[in-house]
Amino acid sequence: HWGLANARDLANMIDEGGDTHLVFGTHQPFSYVASARVKLATLGLSEDALARIAGGVAAEILGLDR
């Protein structure tokens, strides 16, 4: 388990460096997707930042039209 301090560190890193450098990963098939989504949701980021991390950045890197 991450721990709250690590989640705060990640949120601070996103605030400092921006959300355009992160891509959401679930560690599937070794972990459940739902637990990874809960961790993402608890970061306290804006809806736009969550959308970019959850798929927007990956789609851009892969050249996919969303």
All heavy atoms as TSV, in Angstrom:
chain	resi	resn	atom	element	x	y	z
A	1	HIS	N	N	0.849	-1.183	0.000
A	1	HIS	CA	C	0.000	0.000	0.000
A	1	HIS	C	C	0.887	1.237	0.000
A	1	HIS	O	O	1.912	1.295	0.649
A	1	HIS	CB	C	-0.890	-0.031	1.229
A	1	HIS	CG	C	-1.921	1.042	1.237
A	1	HIS	ND1	N	-1.611	2.359	1.404
A	1	HIS	CD2	C	-3.239	0.991	1.086
A	1	HIS	CE1	C	-2.714	3.073	1.369
A	1	HIS	NE2	N	-3.714	2.257	1.171
A	2	TRP	N	N	0.471	2.231	-0.725
A	2	TRP	CA	C	1.225	3.480	-0.874
A	2	TRP	C	C	1.483	4.208	0.422
A	2	TRP	O	O	2.562	4.608	0.737
A	2	TRP	CB	C	0.400	4.443	-1.684
A	2	TRP	CG	C	0.516	4.368	-3.131
A	2	TRP	CD1	C	0.897	3.324	-3.911
A	2	TRP	CD2	C	0.184	5.420	-4.007
A	2	TRP	NE1	N	0.816	3.678	-5.209
A	2	TRP	CE2	C	0.374	4.945	-5.288
A	2	TRP	CE3	C	-0.264	6.715	-3.806
A	2	TRP	CZ2	C	0.129	5.746	-6.385
A	2	TRP	CZ3	C	-0.503	7.489	-4.900
A	2	TRP	CH2	C	-0.301	7.004	-6.173
A	3	GLY	N	N	0.424	4.500	1.121
A	3	GLY	CA	C	0.495	5.379	2.278
A	3	GLY	C	C	0.171	6.801	1.854
A	3	GLY	O	O	0.420	7.208	0.725
A	4	LEU	N	N	-0.420	7.549	2.754
A	4	LEU	CA	C	-0.875	8.906	2.455
A	4	LEU	C	C	0.288	9.848	2.144
A	4	LEU	O	O	0.184	10.709	1.282
A	4	LEU	CB	C	-1.695	9.443	3.630
A	4	LEU	CG	C	-2.447	10.738	3.417
A	4	LEU	CD1	C	-3.341	10.646	2.180
A	4	LEU	CD2	C	-3.258	11.084	4.638
A	5	ALA	N	N	1.413	9.676	2.803
A	5	ALA	CA	C	2.558	10.554	2.550
A	5	ALA	C	C	3.038	10.417	1.109
A	5	ALA	O	O	3.365	11.413	0.464
A	5	ALA	CB	C	3.696	10.232	3.517
A	6	ASN	N	N	3.069	9.206	0.579
A	6	ASN	CA	C	3.488	9.000	-0.806
A	6	ASN	C	C	2.497	9.614	-1.781
A	6	ASN	O	O	2.891	10.145	-2.820
A	6	ASN	CB	C	3.676	7.522	-1.111
A	6	ASN	CG	C	4.896	6.949	-0.427
A	6	ASN	OD1	O	5.830	7.667	-0.110
A	6	ASN	ND2	N	4.882	5.661	-0.190
A	7	ALA	N	N	1.212	9.528	-1.478
A	7	ALA	CA	C	0.194	10.140	-2.342
A	7	ALA	C	C	0.374	11.653	-2.367
A	7	ALA	O	O	0.261	12.278	-3.423
A	7	ALA	CB	C	-1.208	9.768	-1.859
A	8	ARG	N	N	0.680	12.255	-1.223
A	8	ARG	CA	C	0.925	13.701	-1.174
A	8	ARG	C	C	2.170	14.065	-1.982
A	8	ARG	O	O	2.200	15.074	-2.681
A	8	ARG	CB	C	1.079	14.167	0.262
A	8	ARG	CG	C	-0.224	14.295	0.982
A	8	ARG	CD	C	-0.058	15.074	2.285
A	8	ARG	NE	N	-1.224	14.869	3.094
A	8	ARG	CZ	C	-1.239	14.218	4.250
A	8	ARG	NH1	N	-0.119	13.735	4.750
A	8	ARG	NH2	N	-2.349	14.067	4.921
A	9	ASP	N	N	3.201	13.231	-1.873
A	9	ASP	CA	C	4.419	13.478	-2.654
A	9	ASP	C	C	4.129	13.456	-4.144
A	9	ASP	O	O	4.618	14.298	-4.892
A	9	ASP	CB	C	5.495	12.439	-2.330
A	9	ASP	CG	C	6.109	12.625	-0.960
A	9	ASP	OD1	O	5.933	13.714	-0.366
A	9	ASP	OD2	O	6.760	11.674	-0.485
A	10	LEU	N	N	3.320	12.502	-4.591
A	10	LEU	CA	C	2.971	12.420	-6.005
A	10	LEU	C	C	2.147	13.628	-6.422
A	10	LEU	O	O	2.393	14.222	-7.475
A	10	LEU	CB	C	2.213	11.126	-6.301
A	10	LEU	CG	C	1.792	10.929	-7.752
A	10	LEU	CD1	C	3.011	10.960	-8.681
A	10	LEU	CD2	C	1.035	9.628	-7.906
A	11	ALA	N	N	1.194	14.022	-5.593
A	11	ALA	CA	C	0.377	15.201	-5.903
A	11	ALA	C	C	1.255	16.448	-5.989
A	11	ALA	O	O	1.073	17.278	-6.884
A	11	ALA	CB	C	-0.717	15.383	-4.855
A	12	ASN	N	N	2.209	16.585	-5.082
A	12	ASN	CA	C	3.135	17.724	-5.120
A	12	ASN	C	C	3.994	17.691	-6.380
A	12	ASN	O	O	4.237	18.728	-7.005
A	12	ASN	CB	C	4.026	17.751	-3.877
A	12	ASN	CG	C	3.265	18.114	-2.636
A	12	ASN	OD1	O	2.219	18.751	-2.697
A	12	ASN	ND2	N	3.768	17.687	-1.497
A	13	MET	N	N	4.444	16.504	-6.770
A	13	MET	CA	C	5.242	16.375	-7.982
A	13	MET	C	C	4.420	16.794	-9.212
A	13	MET	O	O	4.937	17.480	-10.094
A	13	MET	CB	C	5.706	14.931	-8.151
A	13	MET	CG	C	6.619	14.738	-9.345
A	13	MET	SD	S	7.063	13.016	-9.596
A	13	MET	CE	C	5.571	12.404	-10.351
A	14	ILE	N	N	3.162	16.422	-9.248
A	14	ILE	CA	C	2.293	16.807	-10.361
A	14	ILE	C	C	2.093	18.316	-10.373
A	14	ILE	O	O	2.147	18.951	-11.432
A	14	ILE	CB	C	0.951	16.061	-10.287
A	14	ILE	CG1	C	1.185	14.561	-10.509
A	14	ILE	CG2	C	-0.032	16.611	-11.314
A	14	ILE	CD1	C	-0.013	13.705	-10.160
A	15	ASP	N	N	1.911	18.903	-9.193
A	15	ASP	CA	C	1.758	20.360	-9.116
A	15	ASP	C	C	3.014	21.071	-9.619
A	15	ASP	O	O	2.933	22.076	-10.314
A	15	ASP	CB	C	1.467	20.803	-7.679
A	15	ASP	CG	C	0.050	20.483	-7.243
A	15	ASP	OD1	O	-0.807	20.246	-8.120
A	15	ASP	OD2	O	-0.183	20.473	-6.023
A	16	GLU	N	N	4.170	20.551	-9.269
A	16	GLU	CA	C	5.432	21.178	-9.649
A	16	GLU	C	C	5.798	20.952	-11.118
A	16	GLU	O	O	6.250	21.856	-11.799
A	16	GLU	CB	C	6.572	20.653	-8.774
A	16	GLU	CG	C	6.476	21.047	-7.324
A	16	GLU	CD	C	6.815	22.491	-7.074
A	16	GLU	OE1	O	7.707	23.019	-7.759
A	16	GLU	OE2	O	6.181	23.090	-6.184
A	17	GLY	N	N	5.627	19.718	-11.590
A	17	GLY	CA	C	6.090	19.363	-12.925
A	17	GLY	C	C	5.026	19.297	-13.994
A	17	GLY	O	O	5.335	19.189	-15.174
A	18	GLY	N	N	3.776	19.328	-13.587
A	18	GLY	CA	C	2.690	19.264	-14.554
A	18	GLY	C	C	2.189	17.847	-14.769
A	18	GLY	O	O	2.880	16.869	-14.503
A	19	ASP	N	N	0.967	17.776	-15.245
A	19	ASP	CA	C	0.330	16.479	-15.450
A	19	ASP	C	C	0.554	15.927	-16.856
A	19	ASP	O	O	0.092	14.856	-17.187
A	19	ASP	CB	C	-1.164	16.567	-15.164
A	19	ASP	CG	C	-1.832	17.680	-15.943
A	19	ASP	OD1	O	-1.472	17.888	-17.116
A	19	ASP	OD2	O	-2.715	18.346	-15.387
A	20	THR	N	N	1.283	16.639	-17.676
A	20	THR	CA	C	1.512	16.187	-19.042
A	20	THR	C	C	2.674	15.204	-19.146
A	20	THR	O	O	3.003	14.753	-20.242
A	20	THR	CB	C	1.781	17.380	-19.985
A	20	THR	OG1	O	2.916	18.090	-19.505
A	20	THR	CG2	C	0.584	18.298	-20.055
A	21	HIS	N	N	3.271	14.858	-18.027
A	21	HIS	CA	C	4.409	13.948	-18.027
A	21	HIS	C	C	4.077	12.605	-17.385
A	21	HIS	O	O	4.980	11.794	-17.190
A	21	HIS	CB	C	5.592	14.568	-17.287
A	21	HIS	CG	C	6.025	15.875	-17.857
A	21	HIS	ND1	N	6.646	15.984	-19.080
A	21	HIS	CD2	C	5.894	17.137	-17.399
A	21	HIS	CE1	C	6.891	17.249	-19.337
A	21	HIS	NE2	N	6.441	17.970	-18.328
A	22	LEU	N	N	2.815	12.375	-17.052
A	22	LEU	CA	C	2.432	11.142	-16.372
A	22	LEU	C	C	1.395	10.380	-17.177
A	22	LEU	O	O	0.531	10.970	-17.808
A	22	LEU	CB	C	1.841	11.445	-14.992
A	22	LEU	CG	C	2.788	12.065	-13.983
A	22	LEU	CD1	C	2.035	12.440	-12.725
A	22	LEU	CD2	C	3.910	11.115	-13.643
A	23	VAL	N	N	1.503	9.067	-17.116
A	23	VAL	CA	C	0.521	8.191	-17.746
A	23	VAL	C	C	0.044	7.215	-16.684
A	23	VAL	O	O	0.844	6.613	-15.972
A	23	VAL	CB	C	1.138	7.427	-18.939
A	23	VAL	CG1	C	0.156	6.436	-19.517
A	23	VAL	CG2	C	1.615	8.394	-20.001
A	24	PHE	N	N	-1.255	7.059	-16.583
A	24	PHE	CA	C	-1.872	6.169	-15.604
A	24	PHE	C	C	-1.542	4.718	-15.931
A	24	PHE	O	O	-1.630	4.283	-17.068
A	24	PHE	CB	C	-3.388	6.386	-15.635
A	24	PHE	CG	C	-4.166	5.480	-14.733
A	24	PHE	CD1	C	-4.095	5.619	-13.361
A	24	PHE	CD2	C	-4.982	4.498	-15.263
A	24	PHE	CE1	C	-4.834	4.799	-12.530
A	24	PHE	CE2	C	-5.727	3.682	-14.439
A	24	PHE	CZ	C	-5.653	3.828	-13.077
A	25	GLY	N	N	-1.149	3.976	-14.920
A	25	GLY	CA	C	-0.900	2.549	-15.061
A	25	GLY	C	C	-1.570	1.790	-13.934
A	25	GLY	O	O	-1.667	2.282	-12.820
A	26	THR	N	N	-2.046	0.601	-14.216
A	26	THR	CA	C	-2.809	-0.152	-13.221
A	26	THR	C	C	-2.051	-1.317	-12.605
A	26	THR	O	O	-2.514	-1.908	-11.652
A	26	THR	CB	C	-4.078	-0.733	-13.857
A	26	THR	OG1	O	-3.689	-1.642	-14.888
A	26	THR	CG2	C	-4.966	0.354	-14.402
A	27	HIS	N	N	-0.918	-1.683	-13.166
A	27	HIS	CA	C	-0.163	-2.872	-12.741
A	27	HIS	C	C	-0.943	-4.154	-13.021
A	27	HIS	O	O	-0.668	-5.186	-12.436
A	27	HIS	CB	C	0.238	-2.807	-11.262
A	27	HIS	CG	C	1.097	-1.651	-10.930
A	27	HIS	ND1	N	2.422	-1.587	-11.286
A	27	HIS	CD2	C	0.825	-0.485	-10.291
A	27	HIS	CE1	C	2.928	-0.442	-10.863
A	27	HIS	NE2	N	1.978	0.246	-10.269
A	28	GLN	N	N	-1.911	-4.072	-13.910
A	28	GLN	CA	C	-2.687	-5.243	-14.276
A	28	GLN	C	C	-1.803	-6.183	-15.078
A	28	GLN	O	O	-0.965	-5.708	-15.852
A	28	GLN	CB	C	-3.888	-4.815	-15.116
A	28	GLN	CG	C	-4.928	-5.868	-15.249
A	28	GLN	CD	C	-6.119	-5.345	-16.054
A	28	GLN	OE1	O	-5.978	-4.441	-16.847
A	28	GLN	NE2	N	-7.268	-5.911	-15.827
A	29	PRO	N	N	-1.814	-7.455	-14.946
A	29	PRO	CA	C	-2.776	-8.305	-14.253
A	29	PRO	C	C	-2.397	-8.615	-12.810
A	29	PRO	O	O	-2.999	-9.465	-12.187
A	29	PRO	CB	C	-2.743	-9.583	-15.087
A	29	PRO	CG	C	-1.321	-9.682	-15.505
A	29	PRO	CD	C	-0.884	-8.253	-15.741
A	30	PHE	N	N	-1.411	-7.918	-12.247
A	30	PHE	CA	C	-0.954	-8.229	-10.900
A	30	PHE	C	C	-1.744	-7.513	-9.810
A	30	PHE	O	O	-1.680	-7.890	-8.653
A	30	PHE	CB	C	0.534	-7.901	-10.766
A	30	PHE	CG	C	1.352	-8.599	-11.806
A	30	PHE	CD1	C	1.889	-7.899	-12.868
A	30	PHE	CD2	C	1.537	-9.969	-11.748
A	30	PHE	CE1	C	2.633	-8.546	-13.840
A	30	PHE	CE2	C	2.276	-10.636	-12.717
A	30	PHE	CZ	C	2.824	-9.916	-13.776
A	31	SER	N	N	-2.452	-6.480	-10.154
A	31	SER	CA	C	-3.279	-5.730	-9.200
A	31	SER	C	C	-4.624	-5.440	-9.839
A	31	SER	O	O	-4.774	-5.495	-11.055
A	31	SER	CB	C	-2.623	-4.391	-8.843
A	31	SER	OG	O	-1.406	-4.593	-8.177
A	32	TYR	N	N	-5.593	-5.114	-9.022
A	32	TYR	CA	C	-6.915	-4.759	-9.510
A	32	TYR	C	C	-6.916	-3.324	-10.027
A	32	TYR	O	O	-6.307	-2.442	-9.433
A	32	TYR	CB	C	-7.960	-4.889	-8.404
A	32	TYR	CG	C	-8.168	-6.319	-7.959
A	32	TYR	CD1	C	-7.640	-6.777	-6.768
A	32	TYR	CD2	C	-8.880	-7.200	-8.759
A	32	TYR	CE1	C	-7.824	-8.096	-6.366
A	32	TYR	CE2	C	-9.071	-8.514	-8.376
A	32	TYR	CZ	C	-8.543	-8.953	-7.181
A	32	TYR	OH	O	-8.718	-10.249	-6.790
A	33	VAL	N	N	-7.608	-3.098	-11.113
A	33	VAL	CA	C	-7.697	-1.768	-11.706
A	33	VAL	C	C	-8.380	-0.797	-10.745
A	33	VAL	O	O	-7.962	0.355	-10.610
A	33	VAL	CB	C	-8.453	-1.822	-13.047
A	33	VAL	CG1	C	-8.673	-0.432	-13.607
A	33	VAL	CG2	C	-7.691	-2.681	-14.041
A	34	ALA	N	N	-9.417	-1.250	-10.052
A	34	ALA	CA	C	-10.186	-0.364	-9.168
A	34	ALA	C	C	-9.309	0.281	-8.103
A	34	ALA	O	O	-9.466	1.467	-7.801
A	34	ALA	CB	C	-11.332	-1.130	-8.524
A	35	SER	N	N	-8.378	-0.469	-7.529
A	35	SER	CA	C	-7.534	0.117	-6.476
A	35	SER	C	C	-6.629	1.203	-7.046
A	35	SER	O	O	-6.383	2.217	-6.396
A	35	SER	CB	C	-6.718	-0.965	-5.772
A	35	SER	OG	O	-5.845	-1.603	-6.677
A	36	ALA	N	N	-6.142	1.015	-8.265
A	36	ALA	CA	C	-5.316	2.047	-8.899
A	36	ALA	C	C	-6.142	3.297	-9.187
A	36	ALA	O	O	-5.661	4.423	-9.027
A	36	ALA	CB	C	-4.693	1.510	-10.187
A	37	ARG	N	N	-7.390	3.116	-9.599
A	37	ARG	CA	C	-8.259	4.270	-9.870
A	37	ARG	C	C	-8.586	5.024	-8.589
A	37	ARG	O	O	-8.683	6.245	-8.601
A	37	ARG	CB	C	-9.522	3.827	-10.596
A	37	ARG	CG	C	-9.215	3.354	-12.017
A	37	ARG	CD	C	-10.465	3.077	-12.821
A	37	ARG	NE	N	-11.369	4.202	-12.891
A	37	ARG	CZ	C	-11.284	5.190	-13.795
A	37	ARG	NH1	N	-10.344	5.175	-14.692
A	37	ARG	NH2	N	-12.167	6.166	-13.785
A	38	VAL	N	N	-8.744	4.315	-7.478
A	38	VAL	CA	C	-8.993	4.977	-6.196
A	38	VAL	C	C	-7.781	5.820	-5.806
A	38	VAL	O	O	-7.922	6.964	-5.378
A	38	VAL	CB	C	-9.326	3.946	-5.092
A	38	VAL	CG1	C	-9.285	4.587	-3.712
A	38	VAL	CG2	C	-10.680	3.315	-5.347
A	39	LYS	N	N	-6.587	5.280	-5.983
A	39	LYS	CA	C	-5.371	6.037	-5.666
A	39	LYS	C	C	-5.295	7.304	-6.507
A	39	LYS	O	O	-4.941	8.373	-6.013
A	39	LYS	CB	C	-4.141	5.178	-5.886
A	39	LYS	CG	C	-3.990	4.073	-4.882
A	39	LYS	CD	C	-2.834	3.169	-5.231
A	39	LYS	CE	C	-2.764	1.978	-4.294
A	39	LYS	NZ	N	-1.712	1.059	-4.700
A	40	LEU	N	N	-5.639	7.198	-7.778
A	40	LEU	CA	C	-5.630	8.359	-8.661
A	40	LEU	C	C	-6.653	9.391	-8.193
A	40	LEU	O	O	-6.359	10.586	-8.132
A	40	LEU	CB	C	-5.933	7.917	-10.099
A	40	LEU	CG	C	-5.883	8.972	-11.186
A	40	LEU	CD1	C	-4.475	9.538	-11.321
A	40	LEU	CD2	C	-6.339	8.382	-12.511
A	41	ALA	N	N	-7.834	8.927	-7.818
A	41	ALA	CA	C	-8.899	9.833	-7.393
A	41	ALA	C	C	-8.574	10.547	-6.082
A	41	ALA	O	O	-9.038	11.662	-5.852
A	41	ALA	CB	C	-10.210	9.070	-7.249
A	42	THR	N	N	-7.767	9.938	-5.233
A	42	THR	CA	C	-7.467	10.537	-3.923
A	42	THR	C	C	-6.350	11.565	-3.974
A	42	THR	O	O	-6.004	12.147	-2.945
A	42	THR	CB	C	-7.109	9.458	-2.891
A	42	THR	OG1	O	-5.954	8.746	-3.342
A	42	THR	CG2	C	-8.254	8.499	-2.663
A	43	LEU	N	N	-5.783	11.823	-5.153
A	43	LEU	CA	C	-4.702	12.798	-5.258
A	43	LEU	C	C	-5.177	14.236	-5.125
A	43	LEU	O	O	-4.381	15.134	-4.905
A	43	LEU	CB	C	-3.958	12.636	-6.587
A	43	LEU	CG	C	-3.150	11.360	-6.728
A	43	LEU	CD1	C	-2.562	11.271	-8.126
A	43	LEU	CD2	C	-2.051	11.307	-5.680
A	44	GLY	N	N	-6.469	14.467	-5.274
A	44	GLY	CA	C	-6.994	15.818	-5.130
A	44	GLY	C	C	-6.687	16.712	-6.314
A	44	GLY	O	O	-6.550	17.924	-6.154
A	45	LEU	N	N	-6.568	16.131	-7.507
A	45	LEU	CA	C	-6.266	16.901	-8.708
A	45	LEU	C	C	-7.545	17.374	-9.381
A	45	LEU	O	O	-8.624	16.857	-9.125
A	45	LEU	CB	C	-5.470	16.034	-9.689
A	45	LEU	CG	C	-4.161	15.467	-9.160
A	45	LEU	CD1	C	-3.557	14.520	-10.187
A	45	LEU	CD2	C	-3.191	16.582	-8.833
A	46	SER	N	N	-7.408	18.327	-10.272
A	46	SER	CA	C	-8.566	18.819	-11.021
A	46	SER	C	C	-9.062	17.727	-11.969
A	46	SER	O	O	-8.331	16.791	-12.297
A	46	SER	CB	C	-8.192	20.064	-11.828
A	46	SER	OG	O	-7.321	19.706	-12.895
A	47	GLU	N	N	-10.299	17.862	-12.422
A	47	GLU	CA	C	-10.861	16.907	-13.372
A	47	GLU	C	C	-10.041	16.869	-14.659
A	47	GLU	O	O	-9.827	15.804	-15.241
A	47	GLU	CB	C	-12.317	17.247	-13.677
A	47	GLU	CG	C	-13.260	16.996	-12.514
A	47	GLU	CD	C	-13.351	15.515	-12.148
A	47	GLU	OE1	O	-13.382	14.661	-13.066
A	47	GLU	OE2	O	-13.375	15.212	-10.944
A	48	ASP	N	N	-9.571	18.027	-15.109
A	48	ASP	CA	C	-8.751	18.088	-16.326
A	48	ASP	C	C	-7.440	17.315	-16.137
A	48	ASP	O	O	-7.018	16.575	-17.026
A	48	ASP	CB	C	-8.450	19.532	-16.716
A	48	ASP	CG	C	-9.651	20.254	-17.270
A	48	ASP	OD1	O	-10.598	19.579	-17.732
A	48	ASP	OD2	O	-9.646	21.495	-17.242
A	49	ALA	N	N	-6.794	17.513	-15.002
A	49	ALA	CA	C	-5.538	16.811	-14.731
A	49	ALA	C	C	-5.768	15.308	-14.662
A	49	ALA	O	O	-4.985	14.522	-15.213
A	49	ALA	CB	C	-4.911	17.311	-13.436
A	50	LEU	N	N	-6.842	14.890	-14.000
A	50	LEU	CA	C	-7.155	13.465	-13.922
A	50	LEU	C	C	-7.398	12.878	-15.306
A	50	LEU	O	O	-6.935	11.779	-15.614
A	50	LEU	CB	C	-8.379	13.237	-13.031
A	50	LEU	CG	C	-8.178	13.489	-11.539
A	50	LEU	CD1	C	-9.498	13.380	-10.801
A	50	LEU	CD2	C	-7.149	12.529	-10.966
A	51	ALA	N	N	-8.106	13.607	-16.160
A	51	ALA	CA	C	-8.390	13.122	-17.511
A	51	ALA	C	C	-7.105	12.994	-18.328
A	51	ALA	O	O	-6.934	12.028	-19.076
A	51	ALA	CB	C	-9.373	14.055	-18.210
A	52	ARG	N	N	-6.190	13.937	-18.166
A	52	ARG	CA	C	-4.922	13.863	-18.894
A	52	ARG	C	C	-4.103	12.654	-18.435
A	52	ARG	O	O	-3.576	11.896	-19.252
A	52	ARG	CB	C	-4.133	15.152	-18.728
A	52	ARG	CG	C	-4.664	16.285	-19.593
A	52	ARG	CD	C	-3.733	17.479	-19.587
A	52	ARG	NE	N	-3.687	18.167	-18.307
A	52	ARG	CZ	C	-4.558	19.111	-17.929
A	52	ARG	NH1	N	-5.533	19.480	-18.730
A	52	ARG	NH2	N	-4.441	19.695	-16.755
A	53	ILE	N	N	-4.003	12.474	-17.131
A	53	ILE	CA	C	-3.219	11.369	-16.590
A	53	ILE	C	C	-3.875	10.025	-16.916
A	53	ILE	O	O	-3.202	9.055	-17.257
A	53	ILE	CB	C	-3.024	11.527	-15.072
A	53	ILE	CG1	C	-2.140	12.731	-14.791
A	53	ILE	CG2	C	-2.420	10.263	-14.463
A	53	ILE	CD1	C	-2.101	13.145	-13.335
A	54	ALA	N	N	-5.209	9.960	-16.840
A	54	ALA	CA	C	-5.932	8.701	-17.033
A	54	ALA	C	C	-5.987	8.251	-18.492
A	54	ALA	O	O	-6.376	7.123	-18.763
A	54	ALA	CB	C	-7.347	8.819	-16.478
A	55	GLY	N	N	-5.608	9.091	-19.425
A	55	GLY	CA	C	-5.644	8.631	-20.807
A	55	GLY	C	C	-5.230	9.640	-21.844
A	55	GLY	O	O	-4.786	9.276	-22.922
A	56	GLY	N	N	-5.379	10.913	-21.543
A	56	GLY	CA	C	-5.064	11.951	-22.513
A	56	GLY	C	C	-3.611	11.976	-22.937
A	56	GLY	O	O	-3.298	12.081	-24.126
A	57	VAL	N	N	-2.708	11.857	-21.987
A	57	VAL	CA	C	-1.282	11.894	-22.289
A	57	VAL	C	C	-0.899	10.651	-23.099
A	57	VAL	O	O	-0.173	10.753	-24.097
A	57	VAL	CB	C	-0.436	11.987	-20.995
A	57	VAL	CG1	C	1.041	11.846	-21.294
A	57	VAL	CG2	C	-0.711	13.288	-20.276
A	58	ALA	N	N	-1.402	9.488	-22.707
A	58	ALA	CA	C	-1.101	8.257	-23.441
A	58	ALA	C	C	-1.615	8.338	-24.870
A	58	ALA	O	O	-0.923	7.940	-25.807
A	58	ALA	CB	C	-1.688	7.041	-22.731
A	59	ALA	N	N	-2.835	8.852	-25.034
A	59	ALA	CA	C	-3.398	8.988	-26.378
A	59	ALA	C	C	-2.554	9.917	-27.233
A	59	ALA	O	O	-2.312	9.647	-28.417
A	59	ALA	CB	C	-4.841	9.505	-26.292
A	60	GLU	N	N	-2.064	10.985	-26.629
A	60	GLU	CA	C	-1.208	11.924	-27.362
A	60	GLU	C	C	0.114	11.271	-27.772
A	60	GLU	O	O	0.555	11.402	-28.919
A	60	GLU	CB	C	-0.942	13.149	-26.504
A	60	GLU	CG	C	-0.150	14.233	-27.193
A	60	GLU	CD	C	0.060	15.433	-26.286
A	60	GLU	OE1	O	-0.909	15.884	-25.647
A	60	GLU	OE2	O	1.206	15.913	-26.238
A	61	ILE	N	N	0.727	10.555	-26.845
A	61	ILE	CA	C	1.991	9.879	-27.135
A	61	ILE	C	C	1.812	8.866	-28.269
A	61	ILE	O	O	2.660	8.747	-29.158
A	61	ILE	CB	C	2.538	9.178	-25.872
A	61	ILE	CG1	C	3.005	10.209	-24.849
A	61	ILE	CG2	C	3.675	8.209	-26.223
A	61	ILE	CD1	C	3.301	9.636	-23.478
A	62	LEU	N	N	0.696	8.152	-28.248
A	62	LEU	CA	C	0.441	7.125	-29.249
A	62	LEU	C	C	-0.174	7.660	-30.535
A	62	LEU	O	O	-0.390	6.908	-31.484
A	62	LEU	CB	C	-0.465	6.040	-28.645
A	62	LEU	CG	C	0.130	5.274	-27.468
A	62	LEU	CD1	C	-0.913	4.391	-26.820
A	62	LEU	CD2	C	1.338	4.474	-27.914
A	63	GLY	N	N	-0.482	8.952	-30.560
A	63	GLY	CA	C	-1.068	9.547	-31.752
A	63	GLY	C	C	-2.506	9.130	-31.991
A	63	GLY	O	O	-2.954	9.067	-33.136
A	64	LEU	N	N	-3.235	8.859	-30.923
A	64	LEU	CA	C	-4.631	8.438	-31.026
A	64	LEU	C	C	-5.550	9.637	-30.949
A	64	LEU	O	O	-5.325	10.538	-30.144
A	64	LEU	CB	C	-4.979	7.451	-29.906
A	64	LEU	CG	C	-4.119	6.183	-29.848
A	64	LEU	CD1	C	-4.479	5.383	-28.618
A	64	LEU	CD2	C	-4.302	5.368	-31.111
A	65	ASP	N	N	-6.571	9.640	-31.743
A	65	ASP	CA	C	-7.574	10.708	-31.707
A	65	ASP	C	C	-8.612	10.353	-30.667
A	65	ASP	O	O	-9.272	9.334	-30.767
A	65	ASP	CB	C	-8.223	10.860	-33.074
A	65	ASP	CG	C	-9.129	12.073	-33.139
A	65	ASP	OD1	O	-9.107	12.894	-32.217
A	65	ASP	OD2	O	-9.855	12.172	-34.154
A	66	ARG	N	N	-8.730	11.181	-29.643
A	66	ARG	CA	C	-9.693	10.905	-28.578
A	66	ARG	C	C	-10.923	11.661	-28.889
A	66	ARG	O	O	-11.703	12.183	-28.485
A	66	ARG	CB	C	-9.133	11.289	-27.234
A	66	ARG	CG	C	-8.032	10.336	-26.850
A	66	ARG	CD	C	-7.646	10.482	-25.456
A	66	ARG	NE	N	-8.755	9.980	-24.655
A	66	ARG	CZ	C	-8.762	9.939	-23.357
A	66	ARG	NH1	N	-7.763	10.357	-22.691
A	66	ARG	NH2	N	-9.788	9.475	-22.686
